[in-house]
Amino acid sequence: MQKADASPFWDALPFSPTGAQRRAVEEILTDMSGETSMNRLLQGDVGSGKTLVALMSMLLAVDNGFQACMMAPTEILARQHFSTISRMLEGMDVKVAVLTGASKAKERRASLEGIASGEVDILIGTHALIEDRVQFANLGFVVIDEQHRFGVEQRARLWTKNEQPPHILVMTATPIPRTLAMTLYGDLDVSVIDELPPGRRPIK
């Protein structure tokens, strides 16, 4: 992907992002413009703004002509991400869809047809995203939330959704031992959001 300018996306927000969020997005953009697929961990406390960083990254992929997806471990979290992201993108020409194991037939059909045709830009869902019938037109960016809740094989299934392996961003609120081990062995680059948005109280 070409190195894109995130400024227009930041300017469209009704609030100012933190310096840590801007730094994380720039690190991700640098990776995305490289010759190899990104494999990066985004670590930050609950409420630090990881979802916004993920959304900005997905938008930049969409701006480069690719599709993006976000996989969450539960139906509730996937629906929450879908609601939050849809609200943030209100008024923008970006099509977002949701797909979970509990999706009704009409919603499931619309999501599957939309991603296969390229009409859907961002797909948000659960493990349902790794099913064989989920075929993207041009998947270029994958976000995996609470990555420790997924197995290696589950994550790897998303890499096969395009001939060119997509960029991978995994997110976690807790630096758990397995995550640290993956980092130490060099499988993941790391971005840390160490700054809470104004008005957010520290998590106890």
C-alpha positions in Angstrom: 0.0 0.0 0.0 1.1 3.6 -0.5 2.0 5.7 2.5 -1.1 7.7 3.1 -1.8 10.9 5.0 -4.0 10.4 8.0 -4.6 14.1 8.5 -8.0 14.3 6.7 -9.3 11.4 8.9 -8.1 13.0 12.1 -9.6 16.4 11.0 -13.0 14.8 10.5 -13.2 13.7 14.1 -15.3 15.7 16.6 -12.5 15.5 19.1 -8.7 15.6 19.2 -6.9 12.2 19.3 -4.1 11.7 21.9 -0.5 11.9 20.9 -0.2 8.2 21.6 -3.1 7.4 19.2 -1.4 9.5 16.5 1.9 7.8 17.1 0.4 4.4 16.9 -1.3 5.2 13.6 1.9 6.5 12.1 3.7 3.3 13.1 1.0 1.3 11.5 1.1 3.4 8.3 4.8 3.0 8.0 4.4 -0.8 8.2 1.6 -0.7 5.7 3.7 1.1 3.2 6.5 -1.5 3.4 7.2 -4.4 1.1 6.1 -7.1 3.6 2.8 -7.6 5.4 2.5 -5.9 8.7 2.2 -8.0 11.9 1.7 -5.6 14.8 0.4 -5.7 18.3 -1.5 -2.7 19.7 -1.5 -2.7 23.4 -3.4 -0.2 25.6 -5.7 -0.1 28.7 -9.4 -0.3 28.4 -10.6 3.2 27.3 -7.3 4.2 25.8 -8.7 4.4 22.3 -7.5 1.3 20.5 -10.7 1.0 18.5 -10.1 4.5 17.0 -6.6 3.6 16.0 -7.9 0.4 14.4 -10.6 2.3 12.6 -8.1 4.9 11.3 -5.9 2.1 10.0 -8.8 0.3 8.3 -9.9 3.6 6.7 -6.4 4.1 5.2 -6.5 0.6 3.8 -10.0 1.3 2.3 -8.6 4.6 0.9 -6.0 2.5 -0.9 -8.7 0.3 -2.6 -8.7 -2.6 -0.1 -11.3 -4.1 2.2 -10.8 -4.5 6.0 -12.2 -6.6 8.7 -12.3 -6.8 12.5 -12.7 -10.0 14.4 -13.9 -10.0 18.0 -14.2 -13.0 20.4 -17.9 -12.5 21.3 -21.2 -11.6 19.7 -21.6 -8.7 22.2 -18.2 -7.2 21.5 -18.6 -7.5 17.7 -22.0 -5.8 17.8 -20.5 -3.1 20.0 -17.7 -2.5 17.6 -20.1 -2.4 14.7 -22.3 0.2 16.5 -19.4 2.4 17.5 -17.7 2.3 14.1 -20.9 2.9 12.2 -21.6 5.9 14.4 -18.1 7.3 13.8 -18.4 6.8 10.0 -21.8 8.5 9.8 -21.9 10.7 6.7 -18.8 9.1 5.1 -19.0 7.0 2.0 -17.8 3.8 3.7 -20.0 0.7 3.8 -19.8 -1.3 7.1 -21.4 -4.7 7.6 -21.5 -7.2 10.5 -21.4 -11.0 10.5 -21.7 -13.3 13.5 -22.8 -16.9 14.2 -26.1 -15.4 15.4 -26.7 -13.3 12.3 -30.2 -13.7 10.8 -30.4 -15.1 7.3 -31.1 -11.7 5.7 -28.1 -10.0 7.5 -25.8 -12.9 6.7 -26.7 -13.0 3.0 -26.3 -9.2 2.7 -22.9 -9.3 4.4 -21.6 -12.3 2.4 -22.7 -10.8 -0.9 -21.4 -7.4 0.0 -17.9 -8.5 0.8 -17.7 -10.8 -2.2 -18.8 -8.1 -4.6 -16.6 -5.4 -3.0 -19.6 -3.3 -2.0 -18.8 -3.7 1.7 -15.6 -1.9 2.8 -15.3 -3.0 6.4 -16.7 -6.3 7.9 -16.9 -6.7 11.6 -17.7 -10.0 13.2 -16.8 -13.0 15.3 -15.2 -16.4 14.4 -17.8 -16.4 11.6 -15.3 -14.4 9.6 -13.0 -17.4 9.2 -15.7 -19.6 7.6 -14.9 -20.9 4.1 -18.0 -19.2 2.7 -16.7 -15.8 3.7 -14.9 -14.6 0.5 -13.6 -11.1 0.2 -13.1 -9.2 -3.1 -9.8 -7.7 -1.9 -9.0 -8.0 1.8 -6.0 -5.9 2.7 -6.2 -5.2 6.5 -7.3 -7.4 9.4 -7.8 -6.3 13.0 -8.1 -9.0 15.7 -9.4 -7.8 19.1 -8.5 -9.5 22.3 -6.1 -11.6 20.3 -5.3 -14.0 23.2 -8.9 -15.3 22.9 -8.1 -16.8 19.5 -5.9 -19.7 18.5 -3.0 -19.4 16.1 -4.8 -21.4 13.5 -7.9 -19.2 13.8 -5.9 -16.1 13.2 -4.0 -17.8 10.3 -7.3 -18.5 8.5 -7.7 -14.8 7.9 -4.3 -14.6 6.2 -5.6 -16.9 3.5 -8.6 -14.7 2.6 -6.5 -13.0 -0.1 -3.8 -14.1 -2.5 -1.6 -11.3 -1.0 -1.6 -11.8 2.8 -3.3 -8.9 4.5 -1.7 -6.6 7.1 -2.5 -7.9 10.6 -3.1 -5.7 13.7 -3.8 -7.6 16.9 -5.1 -5.7 19.9 -5.0 -6.5 23.6 -5.7 -4.6 26.9 -3.5 -7.0 28.9 0.1 -7.8 28.1 -0.2 -11.5 28.9 2.7 -13.9 28.9 2.0 -15.5 25.5 1.8 -12.1 23.9 5.1 -11.1 25.5 6.6 -14.4 24.3 5.5 -13.7 20.7 7.0 -10.2 21.0 10.3 -11.5 22.3 10.5 -14.0 19.5 10.1 -11.3 17.0 6.8 -12.3 15.5 5.1 -9.0 16.3 6.1 -5.4 16.3 4.5 -3.4 19.2 2.6 -0.1 19.5 1.6 1.0 23.0 -1.1 3.5 23.8 0.2 4.9 27.1 -2.1 7.9 27.3 -5.8 8.1 28.1 -8.1 10.6 26.3 -8.9 13.7 28.2 -11.6 13.1 30.9 -11.1 9.4 31.0 -10.4 8.0 34.5 -7.7 5.4 34.9 -9.0 1.8 35.1 -8.6 0.1 38.5 
